[in-house]
Amino acid sequence: MGVLMSRRQTVEKVQKVSLAVSAFKDGLREQPAARRRAEAGGTRRGTLEQTVQEGEEEAPAGPSQPEEGSASKAAWERLRDGRGVEPEEFDRANRFTPPAFIRPQRELHDDEPPDISLEQREQILNDEMCEICEVWTAESLFPCRVCSRVYHDGCLRRMGYLQNDSAVEVTETAHTETGWSCYYCDNLNLLLTEEEMYSLMETLRQCKIIPDTCLTLDDFLHYKHLVHKQQFEQPMGEAQEEAATLQFSALDPDKKGHVEWPDFLSHESIQLLQKLRPQNSLLRLLTAKERERARAAFLALDQDGDGFIGEGECHKARHSWFRKHQKETPSCNVSISHVGPMSESSPASSGSAKSQEKTLLAAEQEDARRVDWPGFLRDNVAYILAARPNSAAVHLQPPA
């Protein structure tokens, strides 16, 4: 039995290396464009309203409700399993088999405060072998900015995770301060446990949100109104609606008039984590790279070295580095120590004198309060996690 197992393992290793070699050869070539359903006339992904209308048109007349369509059922299955890529959207020929995502489980000690020291720096080491093919080829490996995994661009192509402009983005940003998030870290939905994912799916079903569809502002606000009423048993106020509108703008940085499904899913996932988990549990989700960036950010703000910073400085960190790793941001230290104005979408950026007076008064009060290192981490952990996706969207809009 031992000899048979050894032969089997050897064959599997040879097959994996053969696929890796094939991926390396294709790494610098232009891959054929993904075969989409648009070739048959029309894109696969539409807005929520269009999808609902199509479903109503296809529904047969009669008192009995038809069974859930195969396309919709497949979308719910992808959502449950954490698969963000539509299987029909690219050619599977000569591609690796995508990995099976295993959702995390809550541990008994998750709620206890983790020991994250400010003085004790952590040594950041990336893996030596490609996460997909398990082969080492030195400088041709692309590291993830969040975790320790590294990848070949050819392997990512074969997996279907690197297509069109994303290939250029990886090669341009993976080795820079901005960095690139791998397909594990890019999907915030994979942070949810099975129970949390079930809760989110039930909410989406009740609010008639269909997976893999885009949401317009009306769709987004309607959803937020329903969720708020379910949670608090009262209508959403004007202030909450304004905040939801600002969040929609943050999720639609290119002003397309709709929010892409992956961005909406990441936003809802981080919102659910904030609601269901204590901050200590969220702190345990941070990787060594994220903790080290947080140390650098705090030390840059703590210029007198007493271990405390003003609360206003802590809030500014959310609006700058923690919000998103923008390509124009040269480094973590510079962006934190030279914090600019708040985003234009923020209510605090209003030109009214009354708004400016309130902002200045609030800033003075915040500067009077002091925040230590553990408090800094707790206050910003959700924004650190929300900055993981590669998308330009801001998945958790910091308050003014």
C-alpha positions as CSV (number, residue, x, y, z in Angstrom):
1,M,0.0,0.0,0.0
2,G,2.8,2.4,0.8
3,V,4.4,1.9,-2.7
4,L,1.1,2.5,-4.4
5,M,0.5,5.7,-2.5
6,S,4.0,6.8,-3.3
7,R,3.4,6.2,-7.1
8,R,0.1,8.0,-6.9
9,Q,1.6,11.1,-5.2
10,T,4.4,11.1,-7.8
11,V,2.0,11.1,-10.7
12,E,0.0,13.9,-9.2
13,K,3.1,15.9,-8.7
14,V,4.2,15.4,-12.3
15,Q,0.8,16.4,-13.6
16,K,0.9,19.6,-11.5
17,V,4.4,20.5,-12.6
18,S,3.4,19.9,-16.3
19,L,0.4,22.2,-15.9
20,A,2.7,24.8,-14.2
21,V,5.2,24.7,-17.1
22,S,2.3,25.2,-19.5
23,A,1.1,28.1,-17.5
24,F,4.6,29.7,-17.5
25,K,4.7,29.5,-21.3
26,D,1.4,31.3,-21.5
27,G,2.3,33.9,-18.9
28,L,3.6,36.6,-21.3
29,R,1.2,35.9,-24.1
30,E,-2.2,37.6,-24.6
31,Q,-4.9,35.1,-23.7
32,P,-8.0,34.9,-25.8
33,A,-10.8,37.1,-24.7
34,A,-13.2,35.5,-22.3
35,R,-16.2,34.0,-24.0
36,R,-19.2,35.7,-22.5
37,R,-22.8,35.5,-23.2
38,A,-22.6,38.9,-24.8
39,E,-21.5,37.1,-27.9
40,A,-25.0,35.8,-28.2
41,G,-26.3,39.3,-28.0
42,G,-26.5,41.1,-24.6
43,T,-24.4,40.9,-21.4
44,R,-25.0,38.4,-18.7
45,R,-25.0,40.9,-15.9
46,G,-27.7,43.5,-15.7
47,T,-29.2,45.7,-13.1
48,L,-31.5,44.2,-10.4
49,E,-34.6,45.8,-12.0
50,Q,-33.7,44.3,-15.4
51,T,-33.2,40.9,-13.9
52,V,-36.6,41.0,-12.1
53,Q,-38.3,42.1,-15.3
54,E,-36.8,39.3,-17.3
55,G,-37.8,36.8,-14.6
56,E,-41.4,38.1,-14.7
57,E,-41.5,37.9,-18.5
58,E,-40.2,34.3,-18.5
59,A,-42.6,33.2,-15.7
60,P,-45.5,31.1,-17.0
61,A,-49.0,32.1,-16.3
62,G,-50.9,30.2,-13.7
63,P,-51.6,30.1,-10.0
64,S,-48.7,27.8,-9.1
65,Q,-45.2,29.4,-8.6
66,P,-42.5,27.9,-10.9
67,E,-39.4,26.4,-9.4
68,E,-36.3,28.5,-9.2
69,G,-34.5,28.9,-12.5
70,S,-31.3,27.1,-13.1
71,A,-29.3,30.3,-13.6
72,S,-30.7,31.9,-10.4
73,K,-30.1,28.6,-8.5
74,A,-26.5,28.5,-9.7
75,A,-26.0,32.1,-8.6
76,W,-27.2,31.3,-5.1
77,E,-24.9,28.3,-5.0
78,R,-21.9,30.4,-6.0
79,L,-22.8,32.9,-3.3
80,R,-23.1,30.2,-0.7
81,D,-19.8,28.6,-1.7
82,G,-17.9,31.9,-2.0
83,R,-17.2,31.5,-5.7
84,G,-17.1,35.0,-7.3
85,V,-16.4,34.0,-10.9
86,E,-19.2,32.9,-13.2
87,P,-18.3,29.5,-14.6
88,E,-19.7,30.4,-18.1
89,E,-17.7,33.6,-18.3
90,F,-14.4,32.0,-19.5
91,D,-13.2,29.0,-21.4
92,R,-12.4,26.1,-19.0
93,A,-10.2,24.4,-21.6
94,N,-6.6,23.8,-20.3
95,R,-7.4,25.6,-17.0
96,F,-6.7,24.5,-13.5
97,T,-9.6,23.4,-11.3
98,P,-10.5,26.3,-8.9
99,P,-10.0,25.5,-5.3
100,A,-12.8,24.7,-2.9
101,F,-13.2,27.6,-0.5
102,I,-13.6,26.5,3.1
103,R,-15.3,29.1,5.3
104,P,-13.8,29.8,8.6
105,Q,-15.2,28.7,12.0
106,R,-15.5,30.7,15.2
107,E,-13.2,29.5,18.0
108,L,-13.9,29.7,21.7
109,H,-11.1,32.3,22.4
110,D,-12.1,34.6,19.5
111,D,-13.7,37.1,21.8
112,E,-10.6,37.5,24.0
113,P,-8.3,40.4,23.2
114,P,-5.4,39.3,21.1
115,D,-1.8,40.2,22.1
116,I,-0.7,42.7,19.3
117,S,2.3,44.6,20.6
118,L,3.3,48.0,19.3
119,E,7.0,47.6,20.2
120,Q,7.5,44.0,18.9
121,R,7.7,44.2,15.1
122,E,6.8,41.2,13.0
123,Q,9.0,39.8,10.3
124,I,7.1,39.6,7.0
125,L,8.0,36.5,4.9
126,N,6.2,35.5,1.8
127,D,5.7,31.9,0.8
128,E,8.5,30.5,-1.4
129,M,6.3,28.5,-3.8
130,C,3.3,29.4,-5.9
131,E,0.0,28.8,-4.1
132,I,-1.5,27.1,-7.2
133,C,1.2,25.0,-8.7
134,E,3.6,24.7,-5.7
135,V,6.6,25.5,-7.9
136,W,9.3,28.0,-7.0
137,T,10.6,30.3,-9.8
138,A,12.1,33.3,-7.9
139,E,11.3,36.7,-9.3
140,S,8.4,35.7,-11.5
141,L,6.2,35.2,-8.4
142,F,3.6,37.9,-7.5
143,P,3.0,38.4,-3.8
144,C,-0.4,39.2,-2.2
145,R,-0.3,42.5,-0.2
146,V,-2.5,41.0,2.6
147,C,-1.4,37.4,3.1
148,S,1.8,35.5,2.5
149,R,0.7,33.7,-0.6
150,V,2.5,34.2,-4.0
151,Y,1.4,33.3,-7.5
152,H,2.6,33.0,-11.1
153,D,0.6,35.2,-13.5
154,G,0.4,32.2,-15.8
155,C,-1.2,30.1,-13.0
156,L,-3.7,32.9,-12.3
157,R,-4.6,33.0,-16.0
158,R,-5.2,29.3,-16.0
159,M,-7.4,29.6,-12.9
160,G,-9.5,32.2,-14.7
161,Y,-8.7,34.8,-12.0
162,L,-6.5,37.0,-14.3
163,Q,-8.3,38.3,-17.3
164,N,-8.1,41.4,-19.6
165,D,-6.9,44.5,-17.6
166,S,-6.4,42.6,-14.4
167,A,-3.2,41.1,-15.7
168,V,-1.7,44.6,-16.2
169,E,-2.9,45.6,-12.7
170,V,-1.1,42.6,-11.1
171,T,2.2,43.1,-12.9
172,E,2.2,46.9,-12.2
173,T,1.1,46.9,-8.6
174,A,2.1,43.5,-7.0
175,H,5.7,44.7,-6.2
176,T,4.8,48.3,-5.3
177,E,3.7,49.9,-2.0
178,T,0.1,49.8,-3.3
179,G,0.2,46.0,-3.7
180,W,-2.3,43.5,-5.1
181,S,-4.7,41.3,-3.2
182,C,-5.0,37.6,-4.2
183,Y,-8.4,36.1,-5.0
184,Y,-8.7,34.9,-1.4
185,C,-8.1,38.3,0.2
186,D,-9.9,40.2,-2.5
187,N,-13.3,38.6,-1.5
188,L,-14.4,39.9,1.9
189,N,-17.3,37.4,1.7
190,L,-14.9,34.6,2.5
191,L,-14.4,36.0,6.0
192,L,-18.0,34.9,6.9
193,T,-18.7,31.6,8.6
194,E,-21.3,29.2,7.3
195,E,-23.8,30.6,9.9
196,E,-23.1,34.2,9.0
197,M,-23.3,33.5,5.3
198,Y,-26.7,31.8,5.8
199,S,-27.9,34.9,7.7
200,L,-26.8,37.2,4.8
201,M,-28.4,35.0,2.2
202,E,-31.7,35.0,4.1
203,T,-31.6,38.8,4.2
204,L,-30.9,39.0,0.5
205,R,-33.8,36.6,-0.3
206,Q,-36.3,38.5,1.9
207,C,-35.3,41.8,0.2
208,K,-35.5,40.2,-3.2
209,I,-31.8,40.8,-4.1
210,I,-30.7,38.5,-6.9
211,P,-27.0,37.5,-6.9
212,D,-24.7,38.5,-9.7
213,T,-26.8,41.6,-10.5
214,C,-25.9,45.3,-10.3
215,L,-27.8,47.6,-8.0
216,T,-29.0,51.1,-8.9
217,L,-29.3,53.8,-6.3
218,D,-33.1,53.1,-6.0
219,D,-32.3,49.4,-5.5
220,F,-29.7,50.1,-2.9
221,L,-31.8,52.5,-0.9
222,H,-34.8,50.2,-1.1
223,Y,-32.7,47.4,0.3
224,K,-31.3,49.6,3.1
225,H,-34.8,50.7,4.1
226,L,-36.0,47.1,4.3
227,V,-32.9,45.9,6.3
228,H,-33.2,48.9,8.7
229,K,-36.9,48.2,9.3
230,Q,-36.2,44.5,9.9
231,Q,-33.5,45.3,12.4
232,F,-35.0,48.2,14.3
233,E,-38.7,47.8,13.5
234,Q,-39.0,51.4,12.4
235,P,-38.5,53.3,9.2
236,M,-35.0,54.6,8.3
237,G,-34.5,58.3,9.1
238,E,-33.3,61.0,6.8
239,A,-29.8,61.0,8.3
240,Q,-29.4,57.2,7.7
241,E,-30.7,57.6,4.1
242,E,-28.2,60.3,3.4
243,A,-25.4,58.1,4.8
244,A,-26.6,55.2,2.6
245,T,-26.6,57.5,-0.4
246,L,-23.0,58.5,0.4
247,Q,-22.1,54.8,0.7
248,F,-23.6,54.1,-2.7
249,S,-21.4,56.9,-4.2
250,A,-18.4,55.4,-2.5
251,L,-19.2,52.0,-4.0
252,D,-19.6,53.6,-7.5
253,P,-16.3,55.6,-7.9
254,D,-16.6,55.7,-11.7
255,K,-20.1,57.2,-11.5
256,K,-21.7,54.4,-13.6
257,G,-25.0,54.8,-11.9
258,H,-24.9,51.3,-10.4
259,V,-22.9,49.2,-7.9
260,E,-21.2,46.0,-9.2
261,W,-22.3,42.8,-7.4
262,P,-18.8,42.0,-6.0
263,D,-18.6,45.5,-4.4
264,F,-22.1,45.2,-3.0
265,L,-21.3,41.8,-1.6
266,S,-18.0,42.9,0.0
267,H,-19.8,45.9,1.6
268,E,-22.6,43.8,3.0
269,S,-20.1,41.2,4.3
270,I,-18.0,43.8,6.2
271,Q,-21.3,45.3,7.6
272,L,-22.4,41.9,8.8
273,L,-19.0,41.3,10.5
274,Q,-19.3,44.6,12.3
275,K,-22.8,43.7,13.5
276,L,-22.3,40.1,14.6
277,R,-18.7,40.0,15.8
278,P,-16.9,41.8,18.7
279,Q,-13.9,43.9,17.8
280,N,-11.5,41.4,19.4
281,S,-12.8,38.7,16.9
282,L,-12.2,41.1,14.0
283,L,-8.7,41.9,15.2
284,R,-7.9,38.2,14.9
285,L,-8.7,38.4,11.2
286,L,-5.8,40.8,10.6
287,T,-2.7,39.3,8.9
288,A,0.9,40.0,9.8
289,K,1.2,42.4,6.9
290,E,-1.8,44.4,8.0
291,R,-0.7,44.5,11.6
292,E,2.7,45.8,10.5
293,R,1.1,48.5,8.3
294,A,-1.0,49.5,11.2
295,R,2.1,49.9,13.4
296,A,3.8,52.1,10.8
297,A,0.7,54.2,10.6
298,F,0.4,54.7,14.4
299,L,4.0,55.4,14.8
300,A,3.8,58.0,12.1
301,L,1.0,59.7,13.9
302,D,2.6,59.4,17.3
303,Q,5.3,62.0,16.6
304,D,6.1,62.7,20.3
305,G,6.5,59.0,21.0
306,D,4.3,58.9,24.2
307,G,2.2,56.0,22.9
308,F,-0.9,58.2,22.3
309,I,-2.5,60.1,19.4
310,G,-5.4,62.5,19.1
311,E,-8.8,61.0,18.3
312,G,-9.0,63.4,15.4
313,E,-5.8,61.9,13.9
314,C,-7.3,58.4,14.4
315,H,-10.3,59.4,12.4
316,K,-8.2,61.0,9.7
317,A,-6.4,57.7,9.2
318,R,-9.8,56.1,8.2
319,H,-10.2,58.7,5.5
320,S,-6.8,58.2,4.1
321,W,-4.7,55.1,4.2
322,F,-7.2,52.7,5.8
323,R,-10.0,53.6,3.4
324,K,-8.3,52.2,0.3
325,H,-4.7,51.6,-1.0
326,Q,-5.0,54.0,-3.9
327,K,-2.5,53.8,-6.7
328,E,-1.5,57.4,-6.3
329,T,-0.6,56.9,-2.7
330,P,3.2,56.5,-2.6
331,S,3.5,54.9,0.8
332,C,1.8,54.2,4.1
333,N,4.0,56.5,6.1
334,V,3.6,59.5,3.8
335,S,-0.1,59.2,3.4
336,I,-0.6,59.1,7.2
337,S,1.8,61.8,8.2
338,H,0.5,64.1,5.4
339,V,-3.2,63.6,5.7
340,G,-5.1,65.8,3.2
341,P,-8.7,67.0,3.2
342,M,-11.6,64.6,3.5
343,S,-13.3,63.2,0.4
344,E,-15.6,65.4,-1.5
345,S,-18.5,63.1,-0.8
346,S,-18.2,63.7,2.9
347,P,-20.8,66.0,4.5
348,A,-17.9,67.7,6.3
349,S,-16.5,69.0,3.0
350,S,-19.6,71.2,2.6
351,G,-18.9,74.9,1.8
352,S,-21.3,76.2,4.3
353,A,-19.8,78.2,7.2
354,K,-22.0,76.4,9.7
355,S,-20.8,73.0,8.6
356,Q,-17.2,74.2,8.8
357,E,-17.7,75.6,12.3
358,K,-19.2,72.2,13.5
359,T,-16.3,70.4,11.9
360,L,-13.7,72.6,13.6
361,L,-15.4,72.3,17.0
362,A,-15.6,68.5,16.6
363,A,-11.9,68.4,15.6
364,E,-10.9,70.4,18.7
365,Q,-12.9,68.0,21.0
366,E,-11.4,65.0,19.3
367,D,-7.8,66.3,19.6
368,A,-8.5,66.7,23.4
369,R,-9.2,63.0,23.7
370,R,-6.3,60.6,23.4
371,V,-6.2,57.1,21.8
372,D,-3.6,54.4,22.6
373,W,-2.4,51.6,20.4
374,P,-5.0,49.0,21.3
375,G,-7.8,51.6,20.9
376,F,-6.4,52.6,17.5
377,L,-6.5,49.0,16.3
378,R,-10.1,48.5,17.6
379,D,-11.3,51.7,16.0
380,N,-9.8,51.0,12.6
381,V,-9.9,47.2,12.3
382,A,-13.0,47.2,10.1
383,Y,-11.5,49.8,7.7
384,I,-8.3,47.8,7.5
385,L,-10.3,44.8,6.4
386,A,-12.5,46.8,4.1
387,A,-9.3,48.0,2.2
388,R,-8.5,44.5,1.1
389,P,-10.3,44.3,-2.3
390,N,-8.5,45.5,-5.4
391,S,-11.6,47.4,-6.5
392,A,-11.5,51.2,-6.5
393,A,-14.8,51.2,-4.6
394,V,-14.7,52.2,-0.9
395,H,-16.6,49.3,0.8
396,L,-16.9,51.0,4.1
397,Q,-17.3,54.7,4.0
398,P,-15.8,56.4,7.1
399,P,-18.1,58.7,8.9
400,A,-17.4,62.4,8.7
